[in-house]
């Protein structure tokens, strides 16, 4: 059992690392400490030469993570930020207290039954980390603590446990631990009979692992130590030295990453290879760990497919044969190539097939049509075919964790901008639903009827209609004086659904509206939505966001003096481009761990994730892509001009976006901007891409950002 999958999909069923954009009024000098000077980074010109073109990078030296001068500069930036925002300490505490007060600290997940045990995740009052436990056969049985992460995290600046995998005989559990925030996990194994950690200690992995049926063999993923690409699958024998582990698959193509997983049936183990646009899968029977992995279908450029098993067939979610929005097919387990694939649910031009779940009598498909998710239930005997009814205008909906075949109960997750997250059990035989758990919002100040949400449609400059989901307090009248926080991501086909956030209430209750721009680069409107916002069409992503901002202003929902923007990671790239192209549209922007030095990063194949992302951004070794990427790369396009107030966050140990990207960007912006607006860099010196690991420490980071926007808006 992969317990982490259970935890993510059921206890915190809609987690996005989303923070918010913050800004300032048109006269920031009236509220800042003019006697505090910002740090200035040394300029040491470095030449990048390619395609007969030279780029000068004066801050290239900042990529030396272990250089004391680099660390000193980061600390000086942090000190400047802290001094300049010291007057918001009281507000930060107020926000932290009210956000924490809304959280039910002593809380538990909905139990799931798997292989003879009920599994539960629990949080206890005052504690940052989860406790994983199980109960044998019945919920009234004594609990068995698998892991108390609060105890395991003691003495650590950062702690994350992932990949909980229980052996088929329930006597051992494998797990991965990261104490640096670099996403390089060490796999360990716990003996559940004696409660002791075994000698196994496998370093530099993804943290995930899969047991064979013999309860002795463990398959896991190994990472390249430099690039952090998951490049190989190894086989480990319990009670054997790690150096005896056997390589079973190595992915030599640097555009691909490889992962190991198991089928829902527990009968098969899969080795799955993925690039951005192509996939390939291999399999063995879980009962035959010494056998060689067999190929399902050889990789073909542009062919994507995922595999599940039921009965005598593999079930395949794929874009085979130009099915852009995907289709469901199946093939006999002994005839797996595409010439044997049989259509089960055909491709539709206006319906994206996102996911599916198999049961012994029913199967369920998670579809997306006109931007909205829906669940379609079908019986294998073809007597039933219907959609689970949903009655909200804009919402988030997806299949939860369903580990058993022999059940008529489908668990799914639902929430919206105004409705807290619920785990729902739907009986597919009589179409009755039971709400198993609804997120409790404590504090006494929440009533869903106090908030209004709707979906708007903005006109992009090429005529495309761009959806916007917006939420605000019913007492807030959308007008020229309404502060609006506009968020988007817009890359990798990742869809940001309109989701509930109890922390967001601290903004809504203070008169803010929150808007999600469902821009191209995601898949909100289907696969074409993604393809129209990548590679040589990436500018659509940036223009869409700008055009959504103009729409909000034109509709008199706000003005530029009250409009704020936010994005993180690839969404941070979005922020960087937007403030180069349309700085006057925003009073302030927050860019969280932003990917902003696009060309330099994509030319450096030693940096994590570079080669695997050529299909997303393009390969700048090709001049066509080089020129196009250079035209929007935020770091390269910094110029002498006005910029809005800007807060940039970073993590020293970030494995996704290296800390030096936002660091160099801030240094260059400070040297070129012509205004007196605020510019801050806040680097977490103890964390990486996702920030602080504890649930309350993460609230402190969010409180800082909320305090920033509120303080500036009120001036």
Secondary structure, DSSP 4 states (H G I P E B T S, - for coil): -BHHHHHHHHTSTT-----------S-GGGTS-TTPPPP-PPP--EEEEETTEEEEETTGGGG-TT-HHHHHHHHHHHHHHHHHTGGGHHHHHHHHHHHHHTS-SSEEPPPEEETTEEEEEEE-TT-SS-EEEEEESSTTSPEEEEEEHHHHTTT-SS-EEEEEEE-TTSSEEEEEEESSSSS-EEEEEEETTTTEEEEEEEEEEEEEEEE-TTSSEEEEEEE-TTT--EEEEEEEETTS-GGG-EEEEE---TT-EEEEEE-TTSSEEEEEEE-SS-EEEEEEETT-TTSPPEEEE---TT--EEEEEETTEEEEEE-TTT-TT-EEEEEETT--SGGG-EEEE--BTTEEEEEEEE-SSEEEEEEEETTEEEEEEEETTSS-EEE-----SS-EEEE-----SS-SEEEEEEE-SSS--EEEEEETTTTEEEEEEE----SS---GGGEEEEEEEEEPTTS-EEEEEEEEETTPPPSTT--EEEE----TT--------STTHHHHTTT-EEEEE--TTS-TT-HHHHHTTSGGGTHHHHHHHHHHHHHHHHTTS--GGGEEEEEETHHHHHHHHHHHH-GGG-SEEEEES----HHHHHH-TTSTTTGGGHHHH--TTSHHHHHHHHHH-TTTT--SS---EEEEEEETT-SSS-HHHHHHHHHHHHHH--S---EEEEEETT-BTTB-SSHHHHHHHHHHHHHHHHHHHH-
